[in-house]
Amino acid sequence: MLKTALKPRWIAALVLALTLSTVFVLLSQWQFSASQSKPPPPPGETETVKPLTDVFKPGIPMMAATADQMVSVHGSFVPGSQVLVQGRLQDGDSGLWVVDAFAVDGVEQSREDVVIPVVRGWIKDPADAAPAPEGEANVVGRLLPTEAPLPGARPAGQVASLSVAELINRWDAPSYAGFVVGTGYTVAGKDLGTATDGTAMQPVVVGPQPQEAPLNWMNIFYAVEWVVFAGFAIFLWWRLVADDHRRDLEDAEDAAAEARFAAEAERGAAAQAEPHPAGPDGADQTTSSNTPHATR
């Protein structure tokens, strides 16, 4: 089989198979590296307040390295945009988040106001929700990714989750793919502290997220799949060489059989061409022996 494998065409096929296997292995390594998302930055970095426009852009998904960052947002609250998010726990009690759209100043390459949802606080009863303050404002808070929308009928002005996609349809304005949980407010030059009003609304406290990199099992599956493809490329080359070697053996056996048949036929023809000894009466013994004797 080695002789068959050393044929020029199979050497070229082996080079091609090895090249494909190398590409597949590199793709597998890339998938393995992509299966582990970039971990969030350390708490010391996330707790340093940075301008929102420097760390995140509207219209793009939020990655783990961006989420959890403390940011400052300059702009103003959009009047009449308040919504209440149901099912929020605060010190063991179930209540609602008060969320308002916040028009962000300083967004580059935008022809219209871009908003970001700001969680202003937690209330136990919907009647405790107060409108957002008016005027130029600066909000400091933690940047978090959007939540998934939840189906079902809700009372007017309430939603089941803080889904940016749902709020965009409600507000009819472009938005960041995330929201800010406010921890400090300055409105019209006045420091309001951790709350925007003096009612029963309590500030929402969200701590840093765990410092671990989640695994993407789909990428791991693709990585294993590329390794299988690499092995299959080598196996396919070996299988084709084995089939060619088997055909060579069969052709050699057929050629040997034809040679034996030709040799036997040649020997038979030579035997028939040899002269036979004559009998006493001068006739061929072979012929006369086969002639029946006359009866007297």
Backbone as CSV, one residue per row, in Angstrom:
resi,resn,N_x,N_y,N_z,CA_x,CA_y,CA_z,C_x,C_y,C_z
1,MET,0.825,-1.208,0.000,0.000,0.000,0.000,0.865,1.268,0.000
2,LEU,2.062,1.163,0.577,2.975,2.307,0.588,3.333,2.730,-0.830
3,LYS,3.518,1.740,-1.708,3.842,2.057,-3.099,2.714,2.844,-3.751
4,THR,1.480,2.473,-3.423,0.332,3.207,-3.968,0.278,4.621,-3.405
5,ALA,0.547,4.744,-2.097,0.496,6.064,-1.472,1.566,6.999,-1.997
6,LEU,2.650,6.446,-2.517,3.745,7.279,-3.026,3.538,7.716,-4.462
7,LYS,2.392,7.379,-5.052,2.087,7.887,-6.386,1.959,9.406,-6.333
8,PRO,2.403,10.099,-7.371,2.354,11.570,-7.343,0.970,12.137,-7.036
9,ARG,-0.078,11.534,-7.606,-1.408,12.097,-7.379,-1.854,11.953,-5.945
10,TRP,-1.450,10.829,-5.293,-1.854,10.641,-3.899,-0.994,11.468,-2.956
11,ILE,0.247,11.744,-3.327,1.062,12.674,-2.535,0.443,14.070,-2.592
12,ALA,0.013,14.479,-3.784,-0.648,15.785,-3.914,-1.954,15.816,-3.124
13,ALA,-2.693,14.690,-3.168,-3.944,14.624,-2.403,-3.668,14.686,-0.901
14,LEU,-2.568,14.082,-0.450,-2.210,14.130,0.966,-1.878,15.555,1.392
15,VAL,-1.152,16.268,0.553,-0.836,17.672,0.866,-2.115,18.493,0.990
16,LEU,-3.065,18.255,0.076,-4.340,18.960,0.139,-5.104,18.608,1.408
17,ALA,-5.117,17.300,1.762,-5.834,16.877,2.970,-5.202,17.484,4.212
18,LEU,-3.872,17.520,4.268,-3.200,18.119,5.425,-3.474,19.618,5.510
19,THR,-3.530,20.276,4.349,-3.838,21.704,4.354,-5.245,21.963,4.877
20,LEU,-6.200,21.170,4.393,-7.575,21.319,4.874,-7.662,21.015,6.365
21,SER,-6.966,19.982,6.825,-6.991,19.636,8.245,-6.424,20.766,9.093
22,THR,-5.350,21.392,8.594,-4.766,22.517,9.334,-5.758,23.670,9.446
23,VAL,-6.438,23.964,8.346,-7.441,25.032,8.373,-8.560,24.689,9.346
24,PHE,-9.004,23.435,9.324,-10.075,23.021,10.230,-9.633,23.116,11.689
25,VAL,-8.400,22.736,11.985,-7.903,22.816,13.359,-7.815,24.269,13.809
26,LEU,-7.362,25.156,12.922,-7.307,26.573,13.275,-8.714,27.129,13.531
27,LEU,-9.680,26.715,12.717,-11.062,27.137,12.953,-11.582,26.594,14.276
28,SER,-11.168,25.373,14.622,-11.574,24.794,15.896,-11.000,25.591,17.067
29,GLN,-9.729,25.976,16.962,-9.125,26.781,18.017,-9.826,28.129,18.153
30,TRP,-10.191,28.712,17.001,-10.901,29.991,17.056,-12.257,29.831,17.746
31,GLN,-12.958,28.744,17.447,-14.252,28.520,18.089,-14.094,28.278,19.590
32,PHE,-13.048,27.538,19.982,-12.813,27.321,21.404,-12.535,28.644,22.117
33,SER,-11.733,29.511,21.487,-11.440,30.798,22.114,-12.678,31.683,22.166
34,ALA,-13.552,31.555,21.152,-14.776,32.355,21.140,-15.834,31.818,22.089
35,SER,-15.682,30.555,22.521,-16.682,29.973,23.419,-16.646,30.601,24.801
36,GLN,-15.517,31.200,25.154,-15.408,31.847,26.458,-15.459,33.346,26.252
37,SER,-16.554,33.930,26.647,-16.733,35.360,26.455,-15.706,36.137,27.276
38,LYS,-15.428,37.325,26.787,-14.501,38.180,27.516,-15.079,38.504,28.881
39,PRO,-14.352,38.246,29.971,-14.914,38.475,31.302,-15.122,39.960,31.554
40,PRO,-16.040,40.277,32.453,-16.236,41.688,32.773,-14.995,42.267,33.429
41,PRO,-14.811,43.568,33.339,-13.636,44.178,33.956,-13.687,44.048,35.471
42,PRO,-12.557,44.148,36.146,-12.529,44.028,37.601,-13.339,45.139,38.260
43,PRO,-13.851,44.882,39.483,-14.698,45.884,40.147,-14.020,47.238,40.289
44,GLY,-12.714,47.257,40.500,-12.035,48.536,40.635,-12.185,49.405,39.410
45,GLU,-12.283,48.772,38.233,-12.449,49.523,36.986,-13.898,49.892,36.737
46,THR,-14.819,48.988,37.029,-16.230,49.273,36.780,-16.777,50.345,37.722
47,GLU,-16.194,50.505,38.911,-16.712,51.479,39.861,-16.196,52.888,39.590
48,THR,-15.267,53.007,38.633,-14.807,54.334,38.216,-15.806,54.909,37.225
49,VAL,-16.426,56.025,37.587,-17.477,56.603,36.749,-16.870,57.159,35.463
50,LYS,-17.448,56.738,34.329,-16.996,57.203,33.015,-18.198,57.726,32.240
51,PRO,-17.987,58.671,31.330,-19.112,59.157,30.508,-19.687,58.032,29.657
52,LEU,-20.991,57.986,29.597,-21.658,56.938,28.816,-21.224,56.973,27.359
53,THR,-21.087,58.164,26.788,-20.743,58.283,25.368,-19.327,57.796,25.076
54,ASP,-18.502,57.607,26.114,-17.138,57.110,25.913,-17.054,55.582,25.963
55,VAL,-17.985,54.955,26.671,-17.883,53.499,26.876,-18.907,52.703,26.082
56,PHE,-19.943,53.354,25.566,-21.001,52.595,24.892,-21.618,53.458,23.807
57,LYS,-22.003,52.796,22.701,-22.603,53.477,21.564,-24.018,52.965,21.344
58,PRO,-24.932,53.827,20.893,-26.298,53.358,20.619,-26.358,52.475,19.389
59,GLY,-27.327,51.581,19.374,-27.558,50.737,18.203,-26.692,49.502,18.111
60,ILE,-25.879,49.207,19.126,-25.051,48.001,19.111,-25.338,47.185,20.363
61,PRO,-25.170,45.849,20.294,-25.414,45.023,21.477,-24.396,45.318,22.571
62,MET,-24.785,45.071,23.788,-23.891,45.279,24.923,-23.180,43.977,25.273
63,MET,-21.855,44.044,25.370,-21.044,42.889,25.736,-20.753,42.888,27.239
64,ALA,-20.234,41.751,27.709,-19.948,41.610,29.134,-18.904,42.606,29.603
65,ALA,-17.967,42.963,28.699,-16.909,43.897,29.083,-17.443,45.314,29.271
66,THR,-18.626,45.615,28.711,-19.213,46.947,28.843,-20.215,47.017,29.976
67,ALA,-20.961,45.945,30.184,-21.982,45.931,31.222,-21.362,46.086,32.603
68,ASP,-22.121,46.616,33.515,-21.736,46.769,34.919,-20.908,48.027,35.168
69,GLN,-20.600,48.779,34.130,-19.779,49.975,34.282,-20.602,51.116,34.894
70,MET,-20.006,51.808,35.864,-20.629,53.019,36.389,-20.397,54.147,35.396
71,VAL,-21.485,54.819,34.994,-21.400,55.845,33.966,-22.099,57.113,34.432
72,SER,-21.776,58.193,33.754,-22.478,59.458,33.949,-23.134,59.853,32.626
73,VAL,-24.364,60.318,32.698,-25.132,60.662,31.501,-25.637,62.093,31.662
74,HIS,-25.382,62.889,30.658,-25.825,64.288,30.678,-26.936,64.462,29.657
75,GLY,-27.994,65.159,30.059,-29.125,65.380,29.173,-30.339,65.827,29.960
76,SER,-31.475,65.224,29.658,-32.709,65.569,30.367,-33.705,64.427,30.256
77,PHE,-34.584,64.343,31.259,-35.645,63.337,31.222,-36.719,63.764,30.232
78,VAL,-37.252,62.776,29.503,-38.293,63.043,28.505,-39.641,63.039,29.213
79,PRO,-40.374,64.153,29.190,-41.676,64.204,29.883,-42.655,63.186,29.297
80,GLY,-43.456,62.598,30.169,-44.497,61.667,29.747,-44.001,60.306,29.302
81,SER,-42.741,59.953,29.598,-42.195,58.662,29.146,-42.158,57.611,30.245
82,GLN,-42.695,57.929,31.397,-42.544,57.029,32.544,-43.286,55.703,32.342
83,VAL,-42.611,54.608,32.694,-43.207,53.273,32.722,-42.831,52.610,34.045
84,LEU,-43.630,51.640,34.456,-43.385,50.892,35.686,-43.100,49.441,35.324
85,VAL,-42.010,48.917,35.827,-41.604,47.542,35.549,-42.027,46.676,36.717
86,GLN,-42.834,45.658,36.445,-43.407,44.832,37.501,-42.403,43.801,38.031
87,GLY,-42.763,43.218,39.191,-42.038,42.074,39.737,-40.634,42.381,40.213
88,ARG,-40.380,43.535,40.817,-39.053,43.898,41.297,-39.020,43.811,42.821
89,LEU,-38.038,43.080,43.331,-37.905,42.866,44.771,-36.979,43.915,45.376
90,GLN,-37.351,44.375,46.560,-36.535,45.322,47.312,-36.674,44.962,48.789
91,ASP,-35.595,44.457,49.377,-35.601,44.034,50.777,-36.702,43.003,51.055
92,GLY,-36.901,42.098,50.116,-37.882,41.040,50.285,-39.292,41.414,49.892
93,ASP,-39.553,42.665,49.577,-40.884,43.096,49.170,-40.949,43.199,47.650
94,SER,-42.108,42.861,47.103,-42.317,42.948,45.667,-42.916,44.294,45.319
95,GLY,-42.362,44.916,44.295,-42.862,46.219,43.894,-42.560,46.479,42.432
96,LEU,-42.321,47.730,42.099,-42.113,48.120,40.705,-40.925,49.077,40.597
97,TRP,-40.268,49.021,39.442,-39.247,50.012,39.124,-39.906,51.170,38.386
98,VAL,-39.474,52.383,38.712,-39.914,53.572,37.984,-38.842,53.900,36.949
99,VAL,-39.229,53.862,35.683,-38.276,54.031,34.589,-38.744,55.179,33.705
100,ASP,-37.781,56.051,33.347,-38.074,57.154,32.434,-37.041,57.174,31.320
101,ALA,-37.461,57.667,30.152,-36.522,57.863,29.055,-35.681,59.106,29.332
102,PHE,-34.389,58.982,29.082,-33.454,60.085,29.318,-32.774,60.421,27.997
103,ALA,-32.994,61.635,27.491,-32.378,62.075,26.241,-30.910,62.405,26.504
104,VAL,-30.018,61.707,25.784,-28.583,61.813,26.024,-27.990,62.892,25.135
105,ASP,-27.251,63.806,25.762,-26.522,64.822,24.995,-25.162,64.284,24.590
106,GLY,-24.652,64.809,23.472,-23.299,64.472,23.046,-23.175,63.190,22.255
107,VAL,-24.286,62.649,21.758,-24.226,61.444,20.930,-23.806,61.842,19.524
108,GLU,-22.708,61.294,19.053,-22.187,61.660,17.740,-22.971,60.974,16.627
109,GLN,-23.005,61.619,15.472,-23.597,61.082,14.248,-25.050,60.650,14.467
110,SER,-25.809,61.491,15.144,-27.223,61.194,15.368,-28.038,62.433,15.020
111,ARG,-29.027,62.271,14.132,-29.852,63.391,13.708,-31.032,63.637,14.637
112,GLU,-31.290,62.726,15.551,-32.389,62.893,16.488,-31.935,62.473,17.879
113,ASP,-32.724,62.827,18.873,-32.362,62.521,20.248,-32.322,61.018,20.476
114,VAL,-31.246,60.574,21.077,-31.106,59.169,21.461,-31.354,59.078,22.958
115,VAL,-32.184,58.127,23.351,-32.551,58.012,24.758,-31.954,56.739,25.349
116,ILE,-31.939,56.715,26.668,-31.564,55.514,27.395,-32.500,55.405,28.591
117,PRO,-33.052,54.223,28.862,-33.918,54.084,30.032,-33.114,54.268,31.324
118,VAL,-33.676,55.019,32.238,-33.043,55.244,33.541,-34.002,54.769,34.629
119,VAL,-33.523,53.839,35.447,-34.308,53.365,36.593,-34.139,54.388,37.706
120,ARG,-35.189,55.127,37.999,-35.113,56.206,38.994,-35.304,55.701,40.418
121,GLY,-35.995,54.555,40.588,-36.210,54.076,41.945,-37.210,52.934,41.994
122,TRP,-37.503,52.493,43.232,-38.420,51.375,43.476,-39.590,51.869,44.308
123,ILE,-40.782,51.409,43.947,-41.985,51.748,44.710,-42.772,50.474,44.980
124,LYS,-43.518,50.492,46.076,-44.337,49.327,46.402,-45.705,49.412,45.753
125,ASP,-46.212,50.635,45.598,-47.542,50.834,45.025,-47.432,51.731,43.803
126,PRO,-48.140,51.422,42.721,-48.060,52.282,41.527,-48.428,53.736,41.798
127,ALA,-49.249,53.969,42.809,-49.651,55.348,43.106,-48.502,56.177,43.656
128,ASP,-47.443,55.527,44.104,-46.301,56.262,44.666,-45.359,56.807,43.599
129,ALA,-45.589,56.490,42.331,-44.699,56.946,41.262,-44.873,58.441,41.051
130,ALA,-43.748,59.150,41.052,-43.761,60.596,40.819,-43.099,60.887,39.480
131,PRO,-43.497,61.943,38.812,-42.889,62.263,37.518,-41.423,62.649,37.675
132,ALA,-40.692,62.500,36.582,-39.270,62.840,36.604,-39.089,64.351,36.650
133,PRO,-38.018,64.810,37.267,-37.786,66.259,37.329,-37.471,66.832,35.951
134,GLU,-37.819,68.076,35.753,-37.586,68.746,34.479,-36.305,69.572,34.552
135,GLY,-35.722,69.764,33.397,-34.540,70.588,33.330,-33.301,69.786,32.987
136,GLU,-32.215,70.497,32.764,-30.944,69.857,32.440,-30.481,69.019,33.621
137,ALA,-30.109,67.775,33.323,-29.791,66.838,34.403,-28.531,66.055,34.091
138,ASN,-27.937,65.560,35.164,-26.801,64.639,35.047,-27.085,63.456,35.961
139,VAL,-27.015,62.252,35.373,-27.342,61.027,36.104,-26.088,60.166,36.197
140,VAL,-25.819,59.672,37.387,-24.754,58.701,37.607,-25.408,57.385,37.994
141,GLY,-24.975,56.292,37.348,-25.573,55.005,37.665,-24.815,53.863,37.012
142,ARG,-25.364,52.661,37.219,-24.719,51.459,36.686,-25.373,51.072,35.369
143,LEU,-24.525,50.820,34.362,-24.999,50.450,33.024,-25.221,48.942,32.973
144,LEU,-26.427,48.537,32.570,-26.793,47.122,32.518,-27.424,46.787,31.167
145,PRO,-27.335,45.504,30.735,-27.913,45.123,29.432,-29.423,45.015,29.492
146,THR,-30.039,45.109,28.319,-31.485,45.017,28.225,-31.983,43.644,28.654
147,GLU,-33.207,43.593,29.106,-33.847,42.335,29.456,-34.691,41.849,28.284
148,ALA,-35.060,40.584,28.331,-35.905,40.014,27.281,-37.363,40.404,27.519
149,PRO,-38.118,40.659,26.452,-39.544,40.990,26.624,-40.325,39.774,27.090
150,LEU,-41.367,40.033,27.863,-42.240,38.977,28.359,-43.660,39.208,27.836
151,PRO,-44.333,38.126,27.397,-45.687,38.301,26.860,-46.704,38.478,27.985
152,GLY,-47.901,38.857,27.573,-48.991,38.972,28.533,-49.528,40.385,28.616
153,ALA,-50.828,40.489,28.962,-51.482,41.793,29.108,-51.082,42.426,30.436
154,ARG,-50.814,43.718,30.414,-50.397,44.459,31.594,-51.266,45.704,31.751
155,PRO,-51.376,46.222,32.963,-52.097,47.486,33.139,-51.417,48.608,32.370
156,ALA,-52.163,49.639,32.074,-51.620,50.767,31.311,-50.435,51.376,32.054
157,GLY,-49.372,51.640,31.308,-48.194,52.255,31.898,-47.262,51.282,32.582
158,GLN,-47.539,49.968,32.504,-46.695,48.980,33.147,-46.195,47.955,32.129
159,VAL,-45.005,47.424,32.390,-44.420,46.393,31.537,-43.915,45.275,32.432
160,ALA,-43.741,44.088,31.842,-43.315,42.926,32.625,-41.802,42.850,32.784
161,SER,-41.065,43.479,31.868,-39.604,43.451,31.939,-39.053,44.744,31.362
162,LEU,-37.794,45.014,31.692,-37.174,46.225,31.164,-36.511,45.873,29.831
163,SER,-37.359,45.698,28.827,-36.907,45.365,27.482,-36.782,46.643,26.672
164,VAL,-35.564,46.938,26.230,-35.342,48.148,25.455,-36.128,48.099,24.147
165,ALA,-36.211,46.917,23.529,-36.964,46.799,22.272,-38.427,47.189,22.473
166,GLU,-39.013,46.789,23.585,-40.402,47.143,23.861,-40.541,48.635,24.149
167,LEU,-39.563,49.194,24.857,-39.629,50.618,25.181,-39.415,51.487,23.951
168,ILE,-38.599,51.021,22.999,-38.404,51.784,21.758,-39.728,51.929,21.022
169,ASN,-40.505,50.850,20.972,-41.820,50.926,20.326,-42.768,51.852,21.088
170,ARG,-42.611,51.871,22.399,-43.491,52.719,23.211,-43.105,54.194,23.092
171,TRP,-41.807,54.458,23.099,-41.325,55.844,23.074,-41.126,56.384,21.660
172,ASP,-41.016,55.495,20.685,-40.800,55.891,19.293,-39.548,56.767,19.164
173,ALA,-38.457,56.262,19.710,-37.189,57.000,19.666,-36.043,55.999,19.678
174,PRO,-34.923,56.305,19.000,-33.763,55.404,19.055,-33.200,55.346,20.474
175,SER,-32.674,54.177,20.825,-32.232,53.990,22.199,-30.972,53.154,22.255
176,TYR,-30.260,53.275,23.353,-29.155,52.371,23.653,-29.712,50.987,23.976
177,ALA,-28.906,49.944,23.707,-29.322,48.564,24.007,-28.980,48.220,25.450
178,GLY,-29.436,49.049,26.360,-29.188,48.830,27.781,-29.895,49.909,28.581
179,PHE,-29.733,49.871,29.886,-30.364,50.876,30.743,-29.420,51.223,31.891
180,VAL,-29.722,52.306,32.556,-28.912,52.789,33.666,-29.753,52.751,34.940
181,VAL,-29.212,52.132,35.973,-29.835,52.168,37.294,-29.232,53.356,38.037
182,GLY,-30.009,54.422,38.187,-29.491,55.661,38.737,-29.134,55.558,40.214
183,THR,-27.993,56.128,40.561,-27.554,56.185,41.968,-27.292,57.618,42.425
184,GLY,-27.255,58.563,41.490,-27.036,59.959,41.858,-27.582,60.876,40.789
185,TYR,-28.222,61.983,41.229,-28.890,62.875,40.287,-28.536,64.330,40.597
186,THR,-28.276,65.073,39.539,-28.100,66.515,39.631,-28.997,67.144,38.573
187,VAL,-29.991,67.927,39.019,-30.981,68.503,38.108,-30.979,70.015,38.291
188,ALA,-30.831,70.719,37.160,-30.817,72.189,37.185,-29.790,72.708,38.180
189,GLY,-28.648,72.046,38.248,-27.575,72.486,39.125,-27.759,72.114,40.582
190,LYS,-28.826,71.386,40.924,-29.089,71.012,42.310,-28.839,69.533,42.491
191,ASP,-28.022,69.180,43.496,-27.710,67.779,43.782,-28.871,67.163,44.548
192,LEU,-29.525,66.187,43.905,-30.674,65.523,44.534,-30.278,64.245,45.273
193,GLY,-29.025,63.882,45.271,-28.578,62.674,45.956,-28.966,61.421,45.204
194,THR,-29.503,60.433,45.910,-29.836,59.144,45.300,-31.285,59.045,44.855
195,ALA,-32.086,60.082,45.022,-33.497,60.032,44.646,-33.852,61.321,43.929
196,THR,-34.858,61.250,43.065,-35.285,62.425,42.309,-36.520,63.068,42.911
197,ASP,-37.033,62.564,44.024,-38.164,63.193,44.697,-38.133,62.794,46.177
198,GLY,-39.006,63.337,46.926,-39.040,63.058,48.356,-40.189,62.162,48.755
199,THR,-40.727,61.393,47.824,-41.858,60.532,48.114,-41.376,59.173,48.616
200,ALA,-42.254,58.188,48.517,-41.939,56.843,49.009,-41.035,56.068,48.070
201,MET,-40.592,56.663,46.989,-39.729,55.955,46.039,-38.346,55.755,46.650
202,GLN,-37.875,54.509,46.627,-36.576,54.162,47.198,-35.551,53.957,46.088
203,PRO,-34.278,54.309,46.346,-33.253,54.067,45.324,-33.008,52.584,45.129
204,VAL,-32.691,52.190,43.899,-32.383,50.800,43.559,-30.872,50.619,43.619
205,VAL,-30.443,49.591,44.338,-29.017,49.314,44.481,-28.691,48.024,43.736
206,VAL,-27.791,48.108,42.768,-27.344,46.944,42.005,-25.832,46.858,42.147
207,GLY,-25.328,45.755,42.707,-23.902,45.580,42.914,-23.203,45.078,41.664
208,PRO,-21.874,45.007,41.708,-21.118,44.484,40.559,-21.487,43.036,40.277
209,GLN,-21.439,42.682,39.009,-21.760,41.316,38.625,-20.598,40.384,38.948
210,PRO,-20.845,39.069,39.057,-19.772,38.115,39.364,-18.672,38.150,38.313
211,GLN,-17.423,37.984,38.761,-16.279,38.026,37.845,-16.008,36.627,37.289
212,GLU,-16.815,36.207,36.349,-16.625,34.912,35.704,-16.997,35.024,34.240
213,ALA,-16.289,34.251,33.444,-16.529,34.280,31.998,-17.464,33.132,31.619
214,PRO,-18.674,33.409,31.160,-19.598,32.337,30.778,-19.136,31.629,29.521
215,LEU,-19.528,30.345,29.419,-19.175,29.540,28.252,-20.317,29.540,27.244
216,ASN,-19.943,29.587,25.989,-20.906,29.481,24.904,-20.813,28.064,24.348
217,TRP,-21.768,27.214,24.713,-21.705,25.810,24.325,-21.886,25.614,22.827
218,MET,-22.529,26.540,22.150,-22.663,26.427,20.708,-21.300,26.537,20.033
219,ASN,-20.457,27.462,20.522,-19.103,27.581,19.968,-18.282,26.331,20.249
220,ILE,-18.459,25.733,21.427,-17.738,24.504,21.748,-18.164,23.381,20.800
221,PHE,-19.455,23.296,20.508,-19.944,22.278,19.574,-19.318,22.482,18.190
222,TYR,-19.267,23.729,17.727,-18.648,24.007,16.429,-17.166,23.652,16.439
223,ALA,-16.479,23.906,17.568,-15.050,23.583,17.650,-14.833,22.080,17.509
224,VAL,-15.644,21.283,18.194,-15.539,19.825,18.079,-15.865,19.387,16.652
225,GLU,-16.826,20.048,16.044,-17.215,19.705,14.674,-16.056,19.943,13.702
226,TRP,-15.309,21.029,13.880,-14.160,21.291,13.000,-13.074,20.241,13.185
227,VAL,-12.876,19.764,14.408,-11.890,18.702,14.639,-12.305,17.427,13.912
228,VAL,-13.603,17.127,13.959,-14.106,15.951,13.233,-13.861,16.107,11.728
229,PHE,-14.094,17.300,11.201,-13.839,17.538,9.780,-12.365,17.332,9.441
230,ALA,-11.476,17.773,10.336,-10.035,17.603,10.086,-9.681,16.124,10.023
231,GLY,-10.207,15.331,10.969,-9.950,13.891,10.939,-10.564,13.222,9.728
232,PHE,-11.728,13.698,9.309,-12.388,13.094,8.147,-11.600,13.346,6.865
233,ALA,-10.935,14.511,6.761,-10.134,14.800,5.563,-8.997,13.792,5.423
234,ILE,-8.317,13.460,6.537,-7.245,12.466,6.500,-7.809,11.074,6.228
235,PHE,-8.930,10.754,6.862,-9.544,9.438,6.644,-9.968,9.266,5.193
236,LEU,-10.516,10.321,4.597,-10.955,10.228,3.203,-9.760,9.973,2.288
237,TRP,-8.627,10.633,2.556,-7.428,10.384,1.748,-6.987,8.929,1.893
238,TRP,-6.940,8.434,3.122,-6.523,7.045,3.345,-7.471,6.075,2.667
239,ARG,-8.755,6.362,2.714,-9.740,5.471,2.098,-9.554,5.435,0.586
240,LEU,-9.315,6.561,-0.043,-9.113,6.597,-1.489,-7.838,5.856,-1.889
241,VAL,-6.770,6.001,-1.087,-5.533,5.267,-1.367,-5.764,3.771,-1.228
242,ALA,-6.496,3.358,-0.186,-6.779,1.938,0.005,-7.584,1.370,-1.160
243,ASP,-8.559,2.133,-1.639,-9.352,1.667,-2.781,-8.476,1.544,-4.029
244,ASP,-7.582,2.500,-4.236,-6.687,2.436,-5.391,-5.742,1.242,-5.272
245,HIS,-5.265,0.972,-4.059,-4.379,-0.187,-3.845,-5.124,-1.494,-4.119
246,ARG,-6.362,-1.573,-3.699,-7.152,-2.768,-3.961,-7.378,-2.961,-5.453
247,ARG,-7.638,-1.867,-6.164,-7.807,-1.977,-7.621,-6.512,-2.430,-8.285
248,ASP,-5.361,-1.963,-7.788,-4.078,-2.411,-8.338,-3.884,-3.911,-8.135
249,LEU,-4.253,-4.398,-6.935,-4.137,-5.844,-6.669,-5.061,-6.638,-7.588
250,GLU,-6.281,-6.144,-7.756,-7.225,-6.851,-8.629,-6.726,-6.847,-10.079
251,ASP,-6.191,-5.727,-10.532,-5.650,-5.668,-11.894,-4.470,-6.615,-12.055
252,ALA,-3.610,-6.730,-11.030,-2.469,-7.635,-11.097,-2.936,-9.083,-11.153
253,GLU,-3.971,-9.411,-10.353,-4.516,-10.774,-10.383,-5.127,-11.074,-11.750
254,ASP,-5.859,-10.110,-12.308,-6.458,-10.323,-13.636,-5.369,-10.504,-14.699
255,ALA,-4.320,-9.718,-14.617,-3.228,-9.838,-15.587,-2.534,-11.191,-15.459
256,ALA,-2.348,-11.660,-14.199,-1.720,-12.961,-13.989,-2.601,-14.080,-14.536
257,ALA,-3.912,-13.973,-14.309,-4.826,-14.987,-14.814,-4.819,-15.012,-16.340
258,GLU,-4.814,-13.836,-16.969,-4.763,-13.786,-18.425,-3.454,-14.364,-18.954
259,ALA,-2.357,-14.119,-18.229,-1.058,-14.665,-18.651,-1.070,-16.194,-18.562
260,ARG,-1.639,-16.694,-17.452,-1.719,-18.158,-17.327,-2.585,-18.758,-18.429
261,PHE,-3.714,-18.126,-18.721,-4.608,-18.642,-19.772,-3.901,-18.609,-21.134
262,ALA,-3.168,-17.516,-21.405,-2.462,-17.428,-22.684,-1.366,-18.485,-22.772
263,ALA,-0.669,-18.756,-21.665,0.388,-19.771,-21.671,-0.196,-21.159,-21.917
264,GLU,-1.303,-21.464,-21.264,-1.947,-22.767,-21.454,-2.432,-22.922,-22.900
265,ALA,-3.015,-21.839,-23.438,-3.484,-21.907,-24.826,-2.312,-22.092,-25.781
266,GLU,-1.199,-21.448,-25.489,-0.021,-21.596,-26.340,0.538,-23.007,-26.277
267,ARG,0.553,-23.575,-25.065,1.033,-24.964,-24.939,0.101,-25.927,-25.670
268,GLY,-1.189,-25.709,-25.596,-2.135,-26.580,-26.296,-1.963,-26.491,-27.804
269,ALA,-1.760,-25.286,-28.316,-1.561,-25.123,-29.752,-0.268,-25.773,-30.205
270,ALA,0.778,-25.685,-29.387,2.057,-26.313,-29.739,1.944,-27.828,-29.739
271,ALA,1.167,-28.369,-28.787,0.992,-29.821,-28.728,0.243,-30.324,-29.955
272,GLN,-0.719,-29.591,-30.429,-1.464,-30.024,-31.596,-0.618,-29.936,-32.870
273,ALA,0.329,-28.998,-32.869,1.160,-28.828,-34.068,2.275,-29.862,-34.178
274,GLU,2.590,-30.632,-33.147,3.661,-31.636,-33.194,3.224,-32.819,-34.073
275,PRO,4.163,-33.456,-34.986,3.808,-34.637,-35.837,3.646,-35.892,-34.987
276,HIS,2.726,-36.811,-35.408,2.460,-38.062,-34.689,3.165,-39.221,-35.400
277,PRO,3.674,-40.261,-34.740,4.347,-41.427,-35.382,3.366,-42.221,-36.251
278,ALA,3.929,-42.778,-37.387,3.084,-43.557,-38.320,2.988,-45.022,-37.874
279,GLY,1.881,-45.703,-38.245,1.674,-47.130,-37.917,2.366,-48.037,-38.926
280,PRO,2.194,-49.427,-38.804,2.829,-50.394,-39.708,2.400,-50.216,-41.153
281,ASP,1.206,-49.762,-41.370,0.743,-49.606,-42.748,0.996,-48.212,-43.277
282,GLY,1.779,-47.402,-42.498,2.128,-46.047,-42.929,1.108,-45.004,-42.597
283,ALA,-0.030,-45.404,-41.933,-1.070,-44.432,-41.565,-0.756,-43.826,-40.204
284,ASP,-1.335,-42.719,-39.983,-1.156,-42.048,-38.670,-1.813,-42.887,-37.620
285,GLN,-1.001,-43.219,-36.515,-1.545,-44.084,-35.464,-2.709,-43.431,-34.763
286,THR,-2.605,-42.155,-34.620,-3.673,-41.470,-33.880,-4.978,-41.566,-34.642
287,THR,-4.865,-41.439,-35.989,-6.092,-41.498,-36.786,-6.601,-42.912,-36.922
288,SER,-5.631,-43.891,-37.160,-6.067,-45.287,-37.374,-6.593,-45.922,-36.112
289,SER,-6.100,-45.471,-35.013,-6.586,-46.063,-33.747,-8.019,-45.692,-33.506
290,ASN,-8.405,-44.621,-34.115,-9.796,-44.200,-33.901,-10.728,-44.710,-34.985
291,THR,-10.145,-45.493,-36.019,-11.025,-45.975,-37.102,-11.559,-47.364,-36.733
292,PRO,-12.844,-47.605,-36.783,-13.367,-48.917,-36.424,-12.929,-49.981,-37.418
293,HIS,-12.599,-51.232,-36.885,-12.161,-52.351,-37.725,-13.338,-52.936,-38.510
294,ALA,-13.005,-53.345,-39.735,-14.075,-53.973,-40.561,-14.378,-55.379,-40.048
295,THR,-15.577,-55.856,-40.192,-16.009,-57.191,-39.749,-15.979,-58.117,-40.938
296,ARG,-15.299,-59.274,-40.670,-15.212,-60.258,-41.732,-16.508,-61.021,-41.834
